[in-house]
Amino acid sequence: MSALKNIFTRYRYIVLYGLIMAVLVFVLKWLQWRFLIVDNSIDIYVGLIAVFFTVLGIGVSLQLSKPKVHTVVIEKEVPVAMQEPVDVVELEKLNLTSREYEVLQLMVKGYSNTEIAAALFLSLSTIKTHASNLFAKMDVTSRTKAIEKAKRLRITP
């Protein structure tokens, strides 16, 4: 059933035009049997074909002239959170060096060790050393816990 539906959706215009042509032939044969078009059969055939192709041309031109992409612009207000001031007292309690503090700030922003090394123009091993010193001073075991503790203590913006 789905294969038949898939074929119909893919070739629906061809099937539709075929059905229209079949109906047109049926109507013409019916009129011919009634002897209504015996004398003027050529003129009627030509007229009906002309009307059919005129309607077909109008339909195709409407399909081709329709824009394919619609652009929708949505305006939304985006609230900007005010940055809380850094808690200097808590920062001094941790006794972090300025470089360790820079590494912590970049960790909070979501940078990887490689990206931190590139941003600070240091080697990857130096960043790992700063990170391990930072973990020891903050008394945490992972990067995620260090970020969580820094946000809880409000030592990073």
Residue pairs with C-beta under 8 A, 6 or more apart in sequence:
8 15
17 56
20 52
21 52
24 48
24 52
28 37
28 44
28 45
28 48
31 37
31 44
32 38
32 41
37 44
83 157
84 154
84 157
85 154
86 154
86 155
86 156
86 157
87 153
87 154
87 155
90 153
90 154
90 155
91 101
91 153
91 155
94 137
94 138
94 153
94 155
95 137
96 104
96 134
96 137
97 133
99 120
99 130
100 130
100 133
100 134
100 137
102 120
103 116
103 120
103 127
103 130
103 131
103 134
104 134
104 146
104 150
104 155
104 156
105 156
105 157
106 115
106 116
106 119
106 120
107 116
107 131
107 143
107 146
107 147
108 147
108 150
108 151
108 156
111 119
113 124
113 127
113 128
113 131
114 124
116 122
116 127
117 123
117 124
117 126
117 127
120 127
131 143
134 146
135 141
135 142
135 143
135 146
138 146
138 149
138 150
140 146
140 149
150 156
